[in-house]
């Protein structure tokens, strides 16, 4: 979605997160905004919504209580107005739309109730601002989203950045974890065939890239290649390994070079070169430090 002023969007998001922090034991942030603003080292695409989740399934009464707490806390910000609120019965979700007197950027808050559990890594990040889901569980959310809405590039785009710093993942275990996380809540059982089918789509480039991205052509090339390689990995039932360390190491071995020398001398995708030098050259992972 196009926004006139993304800095205003981010400012509004920050006000909401600060105001709702007392509810942090009930909720956590995930979705595209959680990933791009608060988990990755920088935002590669812009995202406007605040998607809040529960750590396990809630009753309608429990959701209503938390929704009412959100409404009460937001009322305490004088320059904020609730424009609309909707209960989406099929999705078991509340959507709230808030406007701000200082600018024209409306923020949508979603309260989502389809998480049965969290798996593998139970840690949260971004504790100072608002606790935010970790990479492995974000991977499960994004694979579900890829299957549910295969017409947009945003979920594939996010998956590229999630997988580039995760260790090898067994596909069978991954599919099992997706269904442990969602099946009892939504009544849908996902399979690798669902993911493959979604990866067959020509995806609309319907996102706004962060202004700091210097090599857009190289980024788009990486995403296109990733779509093809991810599909092939699921087709062959291979281990998923799209980490930058493995990617660069494999290329470097072809030339008998170490990873840093390969990037410095041979690699011609300048987006990849810049990302490696900024975030991967001198440490194993950025995210463990965040």
C-alpha positions in Angstrom: 0.0 0.0 0.0 1.3 3.4 -0.9 1.7 5.9 1.9 2.4 9.6 1.5 4.8 9.7 4.5 6.3 6.5 5.9 8.1 8.4 8.6 4.7 9.5 9.9 3.5 5.8 9.7 6.5 4.7 11.8 5.9 7.5 14.3 2.3 6.4 14.7 3.3 2.8 15.1 5.8 3.7 17.8 3.1 5.6 19.7 0.8 2.7 19.6 3.5 0.2 20.7 4.5 2.4 23.6 0.9 2.8 24.7 0.1 -0.9 24.5 3.3 -2.1 26.2 1.4 -2.9 29.5 -0.4 -5.7 27.5 2.9 -7.3 26.5 2.3 -10.3 28.7 -0.9 -11.0 26.7 0.3 -10.2 23.2 3.3 -10.2 20.9 4.1 -8.5 17.6 4.7 -10.5 14.5 3.8 -10.0 10.8 5.6 -7.9 8.2 6.0 -4.9 10.5 7.4 -6.9 13.3 9.9 -8.6 11.0 10.9 -5.6 8.9 11.1 -2.9 11.6 12.2 -4.8 14.6 13.8 -8.2 13.7 15.8 -7.6 10.6 18.9 -5.3 10.7 17.0 -2.8 8.6 13.6 -2.5 6.8 13.9 -3.8 3.3 10.2 -3.1 2.6 7.7 -0.9 4.3 4.8 -2.3 6.3 2.0 -0.4 7.8 -0.1 -2.8 10.0 0.5 -3.9 13.5 -0.3 -7.6 13.8 -0.6 -8.8 17.4 -0.9 -12.5 18.3 -1.5 -14.6 21.4 0.8 -17.4 22.4 -2.1 -19.8 22.4 -5.7 -20.0 21.4 -8.1 -17.7 23.3 -11.9 -17.8 23.8 -14.0 -15.0 22.4 -14.5 -13.7 25.9 -10.7 -13.6 26.5 -10.2 -11.8 23.2 -12.9 -9.3 24.0 -11.3 -8.5 27.3 -7.9 -7.8 25.7 -9.6 -5.8 22.9 -11.3 -3.7 25.6 -8.0 -3.1 27.3 -6.5 -1.9 24.0 -9.4 0.5 23.5 -9.0 1.9 27.0 -5.3 2.4 26.6 -5.6 4.0 23.2 -8.2 6.4 24.6 -5.5 7.8 26.9 -3.7 9.3 23.8 -5.5 12.6 23.2 -4.4 13.0 19.6 -5.6 9.5 18.5 -9.1 8.6 17.3 -10.6 5.2 16.7 -12.0 5.4 13.2 -13.4 1.9 12.9 -13.4 -1.5 14.6 -14.5 -4.8 13.1 -14.8 -8.4 14.3 -13.9 -10.8 11.5 -15.8 -13.9 12.6 -14.2 -16.3 10.0 -10.7 -15.2 11.0 -11.4 -14.8 14.7 -9.8 -11.4 14.5 -10.4 -7.8 15.5 -9.3 -5.0 13.3 -9.0 -1.5 14.7 -8.2 1.6 12.6 -6.7 4.6 14.3 -6.1 8.1 13.0 -3.7 10.7 14.4 -4.2 14.5 14.5 -0.6 15.2 13.7 -0.7 13.5 10.3 -3.0 11.7 7.8 -1.5 8.2 8.2 -4.1 5.7 9.6 -2.7 2.6 11.4 -4.5 -0.7 11.4 -4.2 -2.9 14.5 -5.0 -6.6 14.1 -5.7 -8.9 17.0 -5.2 -12.4 15.6 -6.3 -15.7 17.3 -5.0 -18.5 15.1 -1.8 -19.5 17.0 -2.1 -22.9 18.8 1.5 -22.7 20.1 5.0 -21.4 19.6 7.6 -23.9 18.5 11.4 -24.7 18.6 12.7 -21.2 19.6 10.5 -19.8 22.4 12.5 -16.5 22.8 11.2 -13.0 21.9 13.2 -10.1 20.5 12.8 -6.3 20.6 12.0 -6.4 24.3 12.7 -2.7 24.9 9.9 -1.6 22.5 7.4 -4.5 22.3 8.2 -8.2 22.4 8.4 -9.5 18.9 8.3 -13.0 17.4 11.6 -14.8 16.5 12.8 -15.9 13.1 11.7 -19.5 13.2 8.2 -18.8 14.3 8.0 -15.9 11.8 9.0 -18.5 9.2 5.9 -20.5 10.0 3.6 -17.5 9.9 5.0 -16.4 6.5 4.7 -19.9 4.9 1.1 -20.0 6.0 0.5 -16.5 4.6 2.3 -17.6 1.3 -0.3 -20.4 0.9 -3.2 -18.2 1.9 -2.5 -15.2 -0.4 -0.2 -16.3 -3.3 -0.8 -13.2 -5.4 1.5 -10.8 -3.5 5.3 -10.7 -3.3 5.4 -9.6 0.3 5.5 -13.1 2.0 8.1 -14.5 -0.4 10.1 -11.3 0.1 10.0 -11.7 3.8 10.8 -15.4 3.6 14.0 -14.6 1.8 15.3 -12.4 4.7 14.1 -14.9 7.3 15.8 -17.9 5.7 19.1 -16.2 5.0 20.1 -16.4 8.6 18.5 -19.6 9.8 20.3 -22.9 9.9 19.4 -26.0 7.9 15.7 -26.9 8.3 14.2 -30.3 7.6 11.2 -29.9 5.3 9.2 -32.7 6.9 9.7 -31.2 10.4 8.8 -27.7 9.0 5.5 -28.9 7.6 4.7 -30.7 10.9 5.4 -27.5 12.8 3.2 -25.4 10.5 0.3 -27.7 11.3 1.0 -27.9 15.0 0.9 -24.2 15.0 -2.3 -23.6 13.0 -4.4 -26.7 12.2 -6.5 -26.9 15.4 -7.2 -23.1 15.1 -8.2 -22.9 11.5 -9.1 -26.4 10.5 -6.7 -26.4 7.5 -3.8 -28.9 7.1 -1.0 -27.5 5.0 1.3 -29.6 2.9 4.5 -29.0 0.9 2.2 -29.3 -2.2 0.3 -26.1 -1.0 3.6 -24.3 -0.8 4.8 -25.5 -4.2 1.5 -24.4 -5.7 1.9 -20.9 -4.2 5.4 -20.7 -5.6 4.1 -21.4 -9.1 2.3 -18.0 -9.1 3.7 -15.0 -10.8 3.7 -12.6 -7.9 2.8 -8.9 -8.1 5.6 -6.6 -6.9 3.1 -4.7 -4.8 5.4 -3.5 -2.0 7.3 -0.3 -1.3 11.1 -0.8 -0.9 13.0 1.0 1.8 14.6 4.2 0.6 18.1 3.1 1.7 18.2 0.1 -0.7 21.0 1.0 -3.2 20.8 -1.9 -5.6 17.2 -2.6 -6.4 17.9 -4.6 -9.5 20.2 -6.9 -7.5 17.5 -7.3 -4.8 14.8 -8.2 -7.4 17.2 -10.7 -9.0 17.7 -12.3 -5.6 14.0 -12.6 -4.9 13.2 -14.1 -8.3 16.0 -16.6 -8.0 14.9 -17.4 -4.4 11.4 -18.2 -5.6 12.7 -20.7 -8.1 15.2 -22.3 -5.7 12.7 -22.5 -2.8 10.2 -24.3 -5.1 12.8 -26.7 -6.2 13.8 -27.5 -2.7 10.3 -28.4 -1.8 9.9 -30.4 -5.0 13.0 -32.4 -4.2 12.1 -32.6 -0.5 15.5 -31.3 0.4 16.8 -29.7 3.5 16.1 -25.9 3.4 19.3 -24.0 3.6 19.2 -20.5 2.2 21.6 -18.9 4.7 24.0 -16.4 3.3 26.9 -18.3 4.9 26.0 -21.4 2.9 25.2 -19.5 -0.2 28.5 -17.6 -0.3 30.5 -20.6 0.9 29.2 -22.7 -2.0 30.1 -20.1 -4.6 33.5 -19.5 -3.0 34.4 -23.2 -3.2 33.9 -23.1 -7.0 36.8 -20.6 -7.2 38.9 -22.0 -4.4 38.5 -18.9 -2.3 37.3 -18.1 1.2 33.9 -16.4 1.5 35.2 -12.8 2.0 37.6 -13.0 -0.9 34.9 -14.4 -3.2 32.6 -11.5 -2.3 35.4 -9.0 -2.8 36.7 -10.3 -6.1 34.0 -12.4 -7.9 30.4 -11.7 -6.8 28.8 -9.2 -9.2 25.4 -8.8 -7.5 26.0 -5.6 -5.6 23.0 -6.0 -3.3 24.5 -9.3 -2.1 27.9 -7.8 -1.8 26.7 -4.9 0.3 24.5 -7.1 2.6 27.4 -9.5 3.2 29.9 -6.8 4.1 27.4 -5.0 6.4 25.9 -7.9 8.3 27.6 -11.2 7.7 31.3 -10.7 7.0 32.5 -10.4 10.6 30.0 -12.4 12.6 28.0 -15.5 12.3 24.6 -13.9 12.7 23.2 -10.4 13.1 20.0 -11.5 14.8 21.5 -13.1 17.8 22.9 -9.8 18.7 19.7 -7.9 18.3 
